[in-house]
Amino acid sequence: MSVKTTVQTILNFLALDIIFNPIANAVIPINGIGVFLSFTYWGILALFAYIVTHFLNKQTR
């Protein structure tokens, strides 16, 4: 993974987190299952940020 892709993925991740974090905080309970759902949320968010990065890179070529 190139440096440009890494930086863009991190920035996309932070932007998506700002957008979806209030929704996730309202839905995910604070208990044992909530911790698992939180890790799932972060994993899905990281994967989605990576997919968005590759989509944007294809669009700019």
PDB file with SEQRES, HELIX, SHEET and CRYST1 records, atoms N, CA, C and O in Angstrom:
SEQRES   1 A   61  MET SER VAL LYS THR THR VAL GLN THR ILE LEU ASN PHE          
SEQRES   2 A   61  LEU ALA LEU ASP ILE ILE PHE ASN PRO ILE ALA ASN ALA          
SEQRES   3 A   61  VAL ILE PRO ILE ASN GLY ILE GLY VAL PHE LEU SER PHE          
SEQRES   4 A   61  THR TYR TRP GLY ILE LEU ALA LEU PHE ALA TYR ILE VAL          
SEQRES   5 A   61  THR HIS PHE LEU ASN LYS GLN THR ARG                          
HELIX    1 AA1 VAL A    3  VAL A   27  1                                  25    
HELIX    2 AA2 GLY A   32  THR A   60  1                                  29    
CRYST1    1.000    1.000    1.000  90.00  90.00  90.00 P 1           1          
ATOM      1  N   MET A   1       0.851  -1.157   0.000  1.00  0.00           N  
ATOM      2  CA  MET A   1       0.000   0.000   0.000  1.00  0.00           C  
ATOM      3  C   MET A   1       0.907   1.233   0.000  1.00  0.00           C  
ATOM      4  O   MET A   1       1.835   1.326   0.803  1.00  0.00           O  
ATOM      5  N   SER A   2       0.638   2.157  -0.887  1.00  0.00           N  
ATOM      6  CA  SER A   2       1.475   3.348  -0.991  1.00  0.00           C  
ATOM      7  C   SER A   2       1.158   4.331   0.137  1.00  0.00           C  
ATOM      8  O   SER A   2       0.145   4.210   0.827  1.00  0.00           O  
ATOM      9  N   VAL A   3       2.037   5.289   0.300  1.00  0.00           N  
ATOM     10  CA  VAL A   3       1.846   6.294   1.348  1.00  0.00           C  
ATOM     11  C   VAL A   3       0.589   7.117   1.072  1.00  0.00           C  
ATOM     12  O   VAL A   3      -0.165   7.430   1.993  1.00  0.00           O  
ATOM     13  N   LYS A   4       0.363   7.467  -0.195  1.00  0.00           N  
ATOM     14  CA  LYS A   4      -0.828   8.249  -0.554  1.00  0.00           C  
ATOM     15  C   LYS A   4      -2.102   7.489  -0.192  1.00  0.00           C  
ATOM     16  O   LYS A   4      -3.034   8.066   0.369  1.00  0.00           O  
ATOM     17  N   THR A   5      -2.143   6.202  -0.509  1.00  0.00           N  
ATOM     18  CA  THR A   5      -3.318   5.388  -0.195  1.00  0.00           C  
ATOM     19  C   THR A   5      -3.515   5.272   1.310  1.00  0.00           C  
ATOM     20  O   THR A   5      -4.644   5.326   1.797  1.00  0.00           O  
ATOM     21  N   THR A   6      -2.425   5.112   2.043  1.00  0.00           N  
ATOM     22  CA  THR A   6      -2.510   4.996   3.499  1.00  0.00           C  
ATOM     23  C   THR A   6      -3.055   6.278   4.121  1.00  0.00           C  
ATOM     24  O   THR A   6      -3.950   6.232   4.964  1.00  0.00           O  
ATOM     25  N   VAL A   7      -2.517   7.416   3.705  1.00  0.00           N  
ATOM     26  CA  VAL A   7      -2.970   8.696   4.253  1.00  0.00           C  
ATOM     27  C   VAL A   7      -4.428   8.947   3.889  1.00  0.00           C  
ATOM     28  O   VAL A   7      -5.211   9.391   4.728  1.00  0.00           O  
ATOM     29  N   GLN A   8      -4.791   8.667   2.647  1.00  0.00           N  
ATOM     30  CA  GLN A   8      -6.171   8.890   2.224  1.00  0.00           C  
ATOM     31  C   GLN A   8      -7.129   7.962   2.968  1.00  0.00           C  
ATOM     32  O   GLN A   8      -8.237   8.372   3.314  1.00  0.00           O  
ATOM     33  N   THR A   9      -6.719   6.719   3.217  1.00  0.00           N  
ATOM     34  CA  THR A   9      -7.558   5.788   3.973  1.00  0.00           C  
ATOM     35  C   THR A   9      -7.773   6.291   5.398  1.00  0.00           C  
ATOM     36  O   THR A   9      -8.887   6.222   5.919  1.00  0.00           O  
ATOM     37  N   ILE A  10      -6.718   6.793   6.028  1.00  0.00           N  
ATOM     38  CA  ILE A  10      -6.842   7.314   7.391  1.00  0.00           C  
ATOM     39  C   ILE A  10      -7.773   8.522   7.425  1.00  0.00           C  
ATOM     40  O   ILE A  10      -8.618   8.633   8.313  1.00  0.00           O  
ATOM     41  N   LEU A  11      -7.621   9.424   6.460  1.00  0.00           N  
ATOM     42  CA  LEU A  11      -8.491  10.600   6.415  1.00  0.00           C  
ATOM     43  C   LEU A  11      -9.944  10.213   6.142  1.00  0.00           C  
ATOM     44  O   LEU A  11     -10.859  10.783   6.735  1.00  0.00           O  
ATOM     45  N   ASN A  12     -10.159   9.248   5.248  1.00  0.00           N  
ATOM     46  CA  ASN A  12     -11.521   8.768   4.993  1.00  0.00           C  
ATOM     47  C   ASN A  12     -12.107   8.120   6.242  1.00  0.00           C  
ATOM     48  O   ASN A  12     -13.284   8.311   6.548  1.00  0.00           O  
ATOM     49  N   PHE A  13     -11.287   7.351   6.966  1.00  0.00           N  
ATOM     50  CA  PHE A  13     -11.736   6.701   8.190  1.00  0.00           C  
ATOM     51  C   PHE A  13     -12.193   7.744   9.214  1.00  0.00           C  
ATOM     52  O   PHE A  13     -13.252   7.598   9.825  1.00  0.00           O  
ATOM     53  N   LEU A  14     -11.393   8.790   9.394  1.00  0.00           N  
ATOM     54  CA  LEU A  14     -11.757   9.829  10.359  1.00  0.00           C  
ATOM     55  C   LEU A  14     -13.025  10.565   9.941  1.00  0.00           C  
ATOM     56  O   LEU A  14     -13.874  10.873  10.777  1.00  0.00           O  
ATOM     57  N   ALA A  15     -13.151  10.843   8.650  1.00  0.00           N  
ATOM     58  CA  ALA A  15     -14.358  11.522   8.163  1.00  0.00           C  
ATOM     59  C   ALA A  15     -15.596  10.655   8.358  1.00  0.00           C  
ATOM     60  O   ALA A  15     -16.634  11.142   8.806  1.00  0.00           O  
ATOM     61  N   LEU A  16     -15.488   9.368   8.022  1.00  0.00           N  
ATOM     62  CA  LEU A  16     -16.626   8.468   8.202  1.00  0.00           C  
ATOM     63  C   LEU A  16     -16.965   8.303   9.679  1.00  0.00           C  
ATOM     64  O   LEU A  16     -18.137   8.183  10.038  1.00  0.00           O  
ATOM     65  N   ASP A  17     -15.942   8.298  10.540  1.00  0.00           N  
ATOM     66  CA  ASP A  17     -16.184   8.183  11.970  1.00  0.00           C  
ATOM     67  C   ASP A  17     -16.956   9.394  12.485  1.00  0.00           C  
ATOM     68  O   ASP A  17     -17.865   9.247  13.302  1.00  0.00           O  
ATOM     69  N   ILE A  18     -16.603  10.584  12.014  1.00  0.00           N  
ATOM     70  CA  ILE A  18     -17.316  11.788  12.441  1.00  0.00           C  
ATOM     71  C   ILE A  18     -18.783  11.728  12.004  1.00  0.00           C  
ATOM     72  O   ILE A  18     -19.672  12.181  12.724  1.00  0.00           O  
ATOM     73  N   ILE A  19     -19.021  11.167  10.824  1.00  0.00           N  
ATOM     74  CA  ILE A  19     -20.392  11.083  10.310  1.00  0.00           C  
ATOM     75  C   ILE A  19     -21.212  10.032  11.061  1.00  0.00           C  
ATOM     76  O   ILE A  19     -22.339  10.303  11.476  1.00  0.00           O  
ATOM     77  N   PHE A  20     -20.644   8.825  11.236  1.00  0.00           N  
ATOM     78  CA  PHE A  20     -21.425   7.699  11.759  1.00  0.00           C  
ATOM     79  C   PHE A  20     -21.320   7.496  13.268  1.00  0.00           C  
ATOM     80  O   PHE A  20     -22.105   6.726  13.822  1.00  0.00           O  
ATOM     81  N   ASN A  21     -20.391   8.146  13.952  1.00  0.00           N  
ATOM     82  CA  ASN A  21     -20.207   7.915  15.381  1.00  0.00           C  
ATOM     83  C   ASN A  21     -21.433   8.291  16.214  1.00  0.00           C  
ATOM     84  O   ASN A  21     -21.781   7.529  17.117  1.00  0.00           O  
ATOM     85  N   PRO A  22     -22.108   9.415  15.968  1.00  0.00           N  
ATOM     86  CA  PRO A  22     -23.317   9.703  16.766  1.00  0.00           C  
ATOM     87  C   PRO A  22     -24.405   8.640  16.608  1.00  0.00           C  
ATOM     88  O   PRO A  22     -25.105   8.313  17.566  1.00  0.00           O  
ATOM     89  N   ILE A  23     -24.539   8.111  15.407  1.00  0.00           N  
ATOM     90  CA  ILE A  23     -25.533   7.059  15.163  1.00  0.00           C  
ATOM     91  C   ILE A  23     -25.142   5.794  15.907  1.00  0.00           C  
ATOM     92  O   ILE A  23     -25.979   5.159  16.549  1.00  0.00           O  
ATOM     93  N   ALA A  24     -23.862   5.427  15.821  1.00  0.00           N  
ATOM     94  CA  ALA A  24     -23.389   4.209  16.486  1.00  0.00           C  
ATOM     95  C   ALA A  24     -23.505   4.331  18.001  1.00  0.00           C  
ATOM     96  O   ALA A  24     -23.857   3.360  18.671  1.00  0.00           O  
ATOM     97  N   ASN A  25     -23.218   5.499  18.545  1.00  0.00           N  
ATOM     98  CA  ASN A  25     -23.325   5.679  20.001  1.00  0.00           C  
ATOM     99  C   ASN A  25     -24.763   5.540  20.487  1.00  0.00           C  
ATOM    100  O   ASN A  25     -24.998   5.098  21.611  1.00  0.00           O  
ATOM    101  N   ALA A  26     -25.713   5.911  19.655  1.00  0.00           N  
ATOM    102  CA  ALA A  26     -27.117   5.774  20.040  1.00  0.00           C  
ATOM    103  C   ALA A  26     -27.585   4.324  19.963  1.00  0.00           C  
ATOM    104  O   ALA A  26     -28.494   3.929  20.692  1.00  0.00           O  
ATOM    105  N   VAL A  27     -26.971   3.526  19.083  1.00  0.00           N  
ATOM    106  CA  VAL A  27     -27.429   2.162  18.837  1.00  0.00           C  
ATOM    107  C   VAL A  27     -26.685   1.135  19.688  1.00  0.00           C  
ATOM    108  O   VAL A  27     -27.297   0.189  20.185  1.00  0.00           O  
ATOM    109  N   ILE A  28     -25.367   1.307  19.862  1.00  0.00           N  
ATOM    110  CA  ILE A  28     -24.549   0.300  20.547  1.00  0.00           C  
ATOM    111  C   ILE A  28     -24.671   0.474  22.063  1.00  0.00           C  
ATOM    112  O   ILE A  28     -24.350   1.541  22.588  1.00  0.00           O  
ATOM    113  N   PRO A  29     -25.132  -0.561  22.772  1.00  0.00           N  
ATOM    114  CA  PRO A  29     -25.233  -0.478  24.233  1.00  0.00           C  
ATOM    115  C   PRO A  29     -23.850  -0.593  24.889  1.00  0.00           C  
ATOM    116  O   PRO A  29     -22.900  -1.084  24.279  1.00  0.00           O  
ATOM    117  N   ILE A  30     -23.755  -0.136  26.130  1.00  0.00           N  
ATOM    118  CA  ILE A  30     -22.481  -0.227  26.847  1.00  0.00           C  
ATOM    119  C   ILE A  30     -22.549  -1.449  27.760  1.00  0.00           C  
ATOM    120  O   ILE A  30     -22.992  -1.360  28.905  1.00  0.00           O  
ATOM    121  N   ASN A  31     -22.106  -2.582  27.239  1.00  0.00           N  
ATOM    122  CA  ASN A  31     -21.986  -3.823  28.001  1.00  0.00           C  
ATOM    123  C   ASN A  31     -21.071  -4.752  27.207  1.00  0.00           C  
ATOM    124  O   ASN A  31     -20.401  -4.299  26.279  1.00  0.00           O  
ATOM    125  N   GLY A  32     -21.028  -6.019  27.542  1.00  0.00           N  
ATOM    126  CA  GLY A  32     -20.144  -6.955  26.846  1.00  0.00           C  
ATOM    127  C   GLY A  32     -20.442  -7.064  25.367  1.00  0.00           C  
ATOM    128  O   GLY A  32     -19.526  -7.090  24.546  1.00  0.00           O  
ATOM    129  N   ILE A  33     -21.708  -7.126  25.022  1.00  0.00           N  
ATOM    130  CA  ILE A  33     -22.090  -7.210  23.608  1.00  0.00           C  
ATOM    131  C   ILE A  33     -21.780  -5.893  22.909  1.00  0.00           C  
ATOM    132  O   ILE A  33     -21.409  -5.883  21.736  1.00  0.00           O  
ATOM    133  N   GLY A  34     -21.930  -4.791  23.619  1.00  0.00           N  
ATOM    134  CA  GLY A  34     -21.621  -3.485  23.050  1.00  0.00           C  
ATOM    135  C   GLY A  34     -20.160  -3.351  22.661  1.00  0.00           C  
ATOM    136  O   GLY A  34     -19.836  -2.720  21.655  1.00  0.00           O  
ATOM    137  N   VAL A  35     -19.272  -3.946  23.462  1.00  0.00           N  
ATOM    138  CA  VAL A  35     -17.841  -3.922  23.132  1.00  0.00           C  
ATOM    139  C   VAL A  35     -17.599  -4.686  21.842  1.00  0.00           C  
ATOM    140  O   VAL A  35     -16.864  -4.212  20.976  1.00  0.00           O  
ATOM    141  N   PHE A  36     -18.199  -5.854  21.699  1.00  0.00           N  
ATOM    142  CA  PHE A  36     -18.058  -6.634  20.466  1.00  0.00           C  
ATOM    143  C   PHE A  36     -18.615  -5.861  19.272  1.00  0.00           C  
ATOM    144  O   PHE A  36     -17.987  -5.813  18.214  1.00  0.00           O  
ATOM    145  N   LEU A  37     -19.796  -5.255  19.442  1.00  0.00           N  
ATOM    146  CA  LEU A  37     -20.388  -4.474  18.359  1.00  0.00           C  
ATOM    147  C   LEU A  37     -19.532  -3.260  18.016  1.00  0.00           C  
ATOM    148  O   LEU A  37     -19.465  -2.852  16.856  1.00  0.00           O  
ATOM    149  N   SER A  38     -18.880  -2.684  19.020  1.00  0.00           N  
ATOM    150  CA  SER A  38     -18.008  -1.541  18.783  1.00  0.00           C  
ATOM    151  C   SER A  38     -16.809  -1.947  17.931  1.00  0.00           C  
ATOM    152  O   SER A  38     -16.445  -1.233  16.996  1.00  0.00           O  
ATOM    153  N   PHE A  39     -16.189  -3.095  18.246  1.00  0.00           N  
ATOM    154  CA  PHE A  39     -15.076  -3.583  17.430  1.00  0.00           C  
ATOM    155  C   PHE A  39     -15.544  -3.902  16.018  1.00  0.00           C  
ATOM    156  O   PHE A  39     -14.820  -3.655  15.053  1.00  0.00           O  
ATOM    157  N   THR A  40     -16.739  -4.445  15.892  1.00  0.00           N  
ATOM    158  CA  THR A  40     -17.304  -4.716  14.568  1.00  0.00           C  
ATOM    159  C   THR A  40     -17.519  -3.412  13.810  1.00  0.00           C  
ATOM    160  O   THR A  40     -17.229  -3.327  12.616  1.00  0.00           O  
ATOM    161  N   TYR A  41     -18.026  -2.399  14.504  1.00  0.00           N  
ATOM    162  CA  TYR A  41     -18.237  -1.082  13.894  1.00  0.00           C  
ATOM    163  C   TYR A  41     -16.920  -0.511  13.374  1.00  0.00           C  
ATOM    164  O   TYR A  41     -16.861  -0.025  12.245  1.00  0.00           O  
ATOM    165  N   TRP A  42     -15.859  -0.565  14.189  1.00  0.00           N  
ATOM    166  CA  TRP A  42     -14.560  -0.030  13.764  1.00  0.00           C  
ATOM    167  C   TRP A  42     -14.002  -0.814  12.589  1.00  0.00           C  
ATOM    168  O   TRP A  42     -13.410  -0.230  11.681  1.00  0.00           O  
ATOM    169  N   GLY A  43     -14.181  -2.123  12.592  1.00  0.00           N  
ATOM    170  CA  GLY A  43     -13.701  -2.938  11.475  1.00  0.00           C  
ATOM    171  C   GLY A  43     -14.428  -2.627  10.184  1.00  0.00           C  
ATOM    172  O   GLY A  43     -13.804  -2.485   9.133  1.00  0.00           O  
ATOM    173  N   ILE A  44     -15.746  -2.519  10.259  1.00  0.00           N  
ATOM    174  CA  ILE A  44     -16.529  -2.185   9.061  1.00  0.00           C  
ATOM    175  C   ILE A  44     -16.172  -0.786   8.578  1.00  0.00           C  
ATOM    176  O   ILE A  44     -16.063  -0.554   7.374  1.00  0.00           O  
ATOM    177  N   LEU A  45     -15.990   0.143   9.503  1.00  0.00           N  
ATOM    178  CA  LEU A  45     -15.628   1.506   9.135  1.00  0.00           C  
ATOM    179  C   LEU A  45     -14.257   1.551   8.459  1.00  0.00           C  
ATOM    180  O   LEU A  45     -14.082   2.267   7.472  1.00  0.00           O  
ATOM    181  N   ALA A  46     -13.286   0.799   8.975  1.00  0.00           N  
ATOM    182  CA  ALA A  46     -11.955   0.758   8.360  1.00  0.00           C  
ATOM    183  C   ALA A  46     -12.022   0.142   6.967  1.00  0.00           C  
ATOM    184  O   ALA A  46     -11.389   0.642   6.037  1.00  0.00           O  
ATOM    185  N   LEU A  47     -12.777  -0.931   6.818  1.00  0.00           N  
ATOM    186  CA  LEU A  47     -12.923  -1.571   5.509  1.00  0.00           C  
ATOM    187  C   LEU A  47     -13.606  -0.634   4.522  1.00  0.00           C  
ATOM    188  O   LEU A  47     -13.184  -0.535   3.370  1.00  0.00           O  
ATOM    189  N   PHE A  48     -14.646   0.048   4.955  1.00  0.00           N  
ATOM    190  CA  PHE A  48     -15.363   0.972   4.080  1.00  0.00           C  
ATOM    191  C   PHE A  48     -14.470   2.148   3.677  1.00  0.00           C  
ATOM    192  O   PHE A  48     -14.530   2.606   2.536  1.00  0.00           O  
ATOM    193  N   ALA A  49     -13.640   2.642   4.610  1.00  0.00           N  
ATOM    194  CA  ALA A  49     -12.713   3.731   4.290  1.00  0.00           C  
ATOM    195  C   ALA A  49     -11.708   3.281   3.235  1.00  0.00           C  
ATOM    196  O   ALA A  49     -11.377   4.046   2.330  1.00  0.00           O  
ATOM    197  N   TYR A  50     -11.224   2.052   3.345  1.00  0.00           N  
ATOM    198  CA  TYR A  50     -10.280   1.505   2.365  1.00  0.00           C  
ATOM    199  C   TYR A  50     -10.945   1.366   0.995  1.00  0.00           C  
ATOM    200  O   TYR A  50     -10.333   1.682  -0.025  1.00  0.00           O  
ATOM    201  N   ILE A  51     -12.186   0.898   0.967  1.00  0.00           N  
ATOM    202  CA  ILE A  51     -12.918   0.754  -0.301  1.00  0.00           C  
ATOM    203  C   ILE A  51     -13.161   2.124  -0.937  1.00  0.00           C  
ATOM    204  O   ILE A  51     -13.005   2.283  -2.147  1.00  0.00           O  
ATOM    205  N   VAL A  52     -13.540   3.105  -0.130  1.00  0.00           N  
ATOM    206  CA  VAL A  52     -13.763   4.458  -0.651  1.00  0.00           C  
ATOM    207  C   VAL A  52     -12.472   5.026  -1.224  1.00  0.00           C  
ATOM    208  O   VAL A  52     -12.497   5.689  -2.261  1.00  0.00           O  
ATOM    209  N   THR A  53     -11.344   4.775  -0.563  1.00  0.00           N  
ATOM    210  CA  THR A  53     -10.053   5.256  -1.060  1.00  0.00           C  
ATOM    211  C   THR A  53      -9.751   4.688  -2.432  1.00  0.00           C  
ATOM    212  O   THR A  53      -9.353   5.425  -3.335  1.00  0.00           O  
ATOM    213  N   HIS A  54      -9.934   3.389  -2.601  1.00  0.00           N  
ATOM    214  CA  HIS A  54      -9.664   2.780  -3.905  1.00  0.00           C  
ATOM    215  C   HIS A  54     -10.649   3.262  -4.965  1.00  0.00           C  
ATOM    216  O   HIS A  54     -10.269   3.433  -6.123  1.00  0.00           O  
ATOM    217  N   PHE A  55     -11.890   3.479  -4.593  1.00  0.00           N  
ATOM    218  CA  PHE A  55     -12.872   4.005  -5.538  1.00  0.00           C  
ATOM    219  C   PHE A  55     -12.481   5.411  -5.994  1.00  0.00           C  
ATOM    220  O   PHE A  55     -12.550   5.724  -7.183  1.00  0.00           O  
ATOM    221  N   LEU A  56     -12.073   6.253  -5.050  1.00  0.00           N  
ATOM    222  CA  LEU A  56     -11.675   7.612  -5.405  1.00  0.00           C  
ATOM    223  C   LEU A  56     -10.404   7.624  -6.246  1.00  0.00           C  
ATOM    224  O   LEU A  56     -10.262   8.454  -7.144  1.00  0.00           O  
ATOM    225  N   ASN A  57      -9.476   6.706  -5.961  1.00  0.00           N  
ATOM    226  CA  ASN A  57      -8.254   6.632  -6.765  1.00  0.00           C  
ATOM    227  C   ASN A  57      -8.564   6.212  -8.195  1.00  0.00           C  
ATOM    228  O   ASN A  57      -7.939   6.715  -9.129  1.00  0.00           O  
ATOM    229  N   LYS A  58      -9.507   5.306  -8.385  1.00  0.00           N  
ATOM    230  CA  LYS A  58      -9.890   4.888  -9.739  1.00  0.00           C  
ATOM    231  C   LYS A  58     -10.565   6.027 -10.485  1.00  0.00           C  
ATOM    232  O   LYS A  58     -10.383   6.169 -11.694  1.00  0.00           O  
ATOM    233  N   GLN A  59     -11.343   6.840  -9.776  1.00  0.00           N  
ATOM    234  CA  GLN A  59     -12.060   7.941 -10.416  1.00  0.00           C  
ATOM    235  C   GLN A  59     -11.120   9.058 -10.863  1.00  0.00           C  
ATOM    236  O   GLN A  59     -11.420   9.769 -11.822  1.00  0.00           O  
ATOM    237  N   THR A  60      -9.985   9.219 -10.180  1.00  0.00           N  
ATOM    238  CA  THR A  60      -9.070  10.310 -10.517  1.00  0.00           C  
ATOM    239  C   THR A  60      -8.038   9.918 -11.560  1.00  0.00           C  
ATOM    240  O   THR A  60      -7.296  10.782 -12.027  1.00  0.00           O  
ATOM    241  N   ARG A  61      -7.963   8.670 -11.938  1.00  0.00           N  
ATOM    242  CA  ARG A  61      -6.976   8.236 -12.940  1.00  0.00           C  
ATOM    243  C   ARG A  61      -7.466   8.484 -14.321  1.00  0.00           C  
ATOM    244  O   ARG A  61      -6.766   8.180 -15.288  1.00  0.00           O  
TER     245      ARG A  61                                                      
END                                                                             
